[in-house]
Amino acid sequence: MKRTELLNSEISYVISRLGHTQQLTIGDAGLPIPEDVKRIDLALVKGVPGFLQTLDAVLCEMQVEGIILAEEIRERSPEMEAGILKRFPDAKVQYVPHEMFKEKMKESRAVIRTGETTAFANVILVSGVTF
């Protein structure tokens, strides 16, 4: 039996295969996902599941050393930005323009699509190590 709260086998599998500095993206319902990147689509209806709820589930299993956010989140969704940052008090945070974020996302091992409709509720998680 699993010891963490995460039940989604696809997400668990992707996390288990991540090496140091490899990336996993969690995105809102509107984030365009490149065709050649694995898509894990959790979106059911607007807002379900939520971005922060999904992020918390992923963080039960994933060690994160850094995150990448779109610069636009600062102005367009400061509450969401604060919610994200509070989960990463010791992680390196990098801000890039949204167009660059979409380019960097192509390096992700997978993109998890949520039902979130808050603007720029997207994060690239950079895998850390547990030792």
C-alpha positions in Angstrom: 0.0 0.0 0.0 1.3 3.5 -0.8 2.3 5.7 2.0 1.6 9.1 0.4 -1.8 10.6 -0.4 -1.2 10.7 -4.2 -3.5 8.0 -5.8 -3.0 8.9 -9.5 -0.8 6.2 -10.9 0.3 8.2 -14.0 1.6 11.1 -11.9 3.2 8.7 -9.4 5.0 6.9 -12.2 6.3 10.1 -13.8 7.6 11.4 -10.5 9.3 8.0 -9.8 11.3 8.3 -13.1 12.4 11.9 -12.6 16.2 12.5 -12.1 17.9 15.5 -10.6 16.9 18.8 -12.4 14.3 17.1 -14.6 11.0 18.9 -14.9 7.3 18.4 -14.3 4.7 21.0 -15.2 1.4 21.6 -13.5 -0.9 23.9 -15.6 -4.2 25.5 -15.7 -7.0 24.5 -18.0 -5.9 26.8 -20.8 -2.2 26.1 -20.9 -1.3 24.8 -24.4 0.5 21.5 -24.0 3.0 20.6 -26.7 2.1 17.4 -28.7 5.4 15.7 -27.9 5.1 16.1 -24.1 3.2 13.6 -22.0 -0.2 15.0 -21.0 -1.9 13.9 -17.8 -5.3 15.5 -18.0 -7.1 15.8 -14.7 -9.5 18.5 -15.7 -13.2 17.6 -15.2 -15.0 21.0 -15.1 -14.0 24.6 -14.5 -12.1 24.7 -11.2 -11.9 20.9 -10.7 -9.4 19.9 -9.7 -7.9 23.1 -8.5 -4.3 24.0 -9.2 -3.1 24.3 -5.6 -4.9 21.1 -4.7 -3.1 19.3 -7.5 0.2 20.9 -6.5 -0.2 19.7 -2.9 -0.8 16.1 -4.1 2.3 16.2 -6.3 4.4 17.6 -3.5 3.5 14.6 -1.3 5.9 12.5 -3.5 8.2 14.9 -5.3 11.3 16.6 -4.0 11.5 20.1 -5.6 14.6 22.3 -5.6 13.4 25.0 -7.9 10.3 26.4 -9.7 9.7 28.4 -12.8 6.7 30.8 -13.0 5.5 33.2 -15.7 6.3 36.8 -14.8 2.7 37.7 -15.6 1.4 35.9 -12.5 2.8 38.7 -10.3 0.4 41.3 -11.8 -2.5 39.1 -13.0 -2.8 36.6 -10.2 -0.9 37.7 -7.1 -3.0 35.6 -4.7 -2.2 32.5 -6.7 1.5 33.5 -6.8 1.5 33.8 -3.0 -0.2 30.4 -2.6 2.5 28.8 -4.8 5.5 30.6 -3.1 4.3 29.7 0.4 4.8 26.0 -0.6 8.4 26.6 -1.6 10.2 28.6 1.1 13.6 27.2 0.3 13.3 26.6 -3.4 15.0 28.7 -6.1 12.3 30.7 -7.9 12.8 31.8 -11.5 10.4 34.2 -13.4 10.3 34.2 -17.2 7.9 35.8 -19.7 4.9 33.5 -20.4 6.1 32.9 -24.0 9.4 31.6 -22.6 7.6 29.6 -20.0 5.8 27.7 -22.8 9.1 27.0 -24.5 10.7 25.8 -21.2 7.6 23.6 -20.7 8.7 21.5 -23.7 11.6 20.2 -21.5 9.1 18.7 -19.0 8.7 15.0 -18.7 5.0 15.6 -18.4 2.4 18.3 -18.0 -0.5 17.8 -15.6 -3.6 19.7 -16.7 -5.9 20.9 -14.0 -9.4 22.5 -14.1 -8.0 25.7 -12.8 -9.2 28.9 -14.5 -7.0 31.5 -12.6 -4.8 33.3 -15.1 -1.2 32.1 -15.2 -1.7 29.3 -12.6 1.2 27.3 -14.0 4.4 26.1 -12.6 7.4 24.1 -13.8 8.8 22.0 -10.9 12.5 21.3 -11.0 13.3 17.9 -9.4 15.7 17.8 -6.5 17.3 15.0 -4.6 16.6 13.6 -1.2 20.2 13.1 -0.2 
